[in-house]
Amino acid sequence: MAGCVNAQVDVNETAVRSLTVVNVGRFMFDYSWELKCQSPALVTISPLSGTVAQGDKADCVLTFQPSHRLTLKHCDLSLRVSSLNQHVPYMFCDVYFPSVL
């Protein structure tokens, strides 16, 4: 699963994207997000980790709130699922949030 988030956001406004972790397997699993960004205080994901039961899902929220004008580049988000013992890339792309003057 790979995706790219692009949005134009004004200074002190917030861009929000919903992400869902779905368990279609036979066993529950733990997950955790790893977010690598040049400006980590401006980008958050919540919850950062959790458990998903068989046949259930976990809703997560990715948020960006710039406090000054910038273009955010090279922001990588990956999902670690305990039963896989590896990171699954979720987003590998440049994320641009240009602010309006």
C-alpha positions in Angstrom: 0.0 0.0 0.0 1.5 3.3 -1.0 0.0 6.7 -1.2 0.9 10.3 -1.4 -0.7 13.2 0.5 -0.7 16.6 -1.3 -2.5 19.7 0.1 -2.3 23.4 0.2 -2.6 24.7 3.7 -2.6 28.3 5.0 -0.4 29.2 7.9 -2.0 28.2 11.2 -4.6 26.1 9.4 -4.7 22.3 9.6 -4.7 19.6 6.9 -6.1 16.2 8.2 -6.1 12.9 6.4 -7.7 9.7 7.7 -5.8 6.4 7.5 -7.3 3.0 8.3 -5.4 -0.1 9.4 -7.6 -3.2 8.6 -7.1 -6.7 9.9 -8.5 -9.3 7.4 -6.4 -12.1 8.9 -7.3 -14.7 11.5 -5.3 -13.3 14.4 -5.0 -9.9 16.2 -1.9 -7.9 15.6 -0.1 -4.9 17.0 0.9 -2.0 14.7 3.0 1.1 15.0 3.6 4.1 12.7 7.1 5.5 12.0 7.1 9.0 10.7 10.4 10.6 9.3 10.1 14.2 8.4 12.3 17.3 8.2 9.9 19.1 10.5 8.5 16.5 12.9 6.7 18.9 15.1 4.5 20.0 12.2 3.3 16.5 11.2 1.7 14.1 13.6 -0.1 10.8 13.4 -2.5 9.5 16.1 -2.7 7.0 17.5 1.0 6.2 17.0 0.4 2.5 17.8 -2.3 0.1 18.7 -3.8 -3.4 18.4 -6.3 -4.5 15.8 -8.5 -7.6 16.5 -9.5 -10.1 13.8 -11.9 -8.6 11.4 -11.6 -5.1 13.0 -10.0 -1.9 12.0 -8.1 1.1 13.6 -8.7 4.6 12.4 -5.7 6.9 12.5 -5.4 10.6 11.7 -2.4 12.3 9.9 -2.3 16.0 10.7 -0.2 18.9 9.3 -0.3 22.3 10.8 2.3 24.8 9.6 3.1 27.8 11.9 5.0 29.5 9.1 5.3 29.4 5.3 7.1 26.4 4.0 7.2 23.5 1.6 7.5 20.2 3.4 9.6 17.6 1.5 10.8 14.1 2.0 8.3 13.0 4.5 8.2 9.2 4.9 5.5 7.3 6.7 5.7 3.5 7.3 3.6 1.0 9.2 5.1 -1.8 11.3 2.8 -4.8 11.8 4.0 -7.1 14.6 3.4 -10.4 12.8 5.4 -9.2 9.7 8.5 -8.1 11.6 9.2 -5.5 9.0 8.2 -2.0 8.0 5.6 -1.7 5.3 6.1 1.6 3.4 2.9 3.6 3.4 4.0 6.8 1.9 7.2 7.6 0.0 6.9 10.9 -1.7 7.5 14.5 -1.3 4.7 16.2 0.5 4.1 19.8 -0.5 2.1 22.1 1.7 2.7 25.5 0.2 1.2 28.4 2.1 -0.7 31.3 0.6 0.8 34.7 1.2 
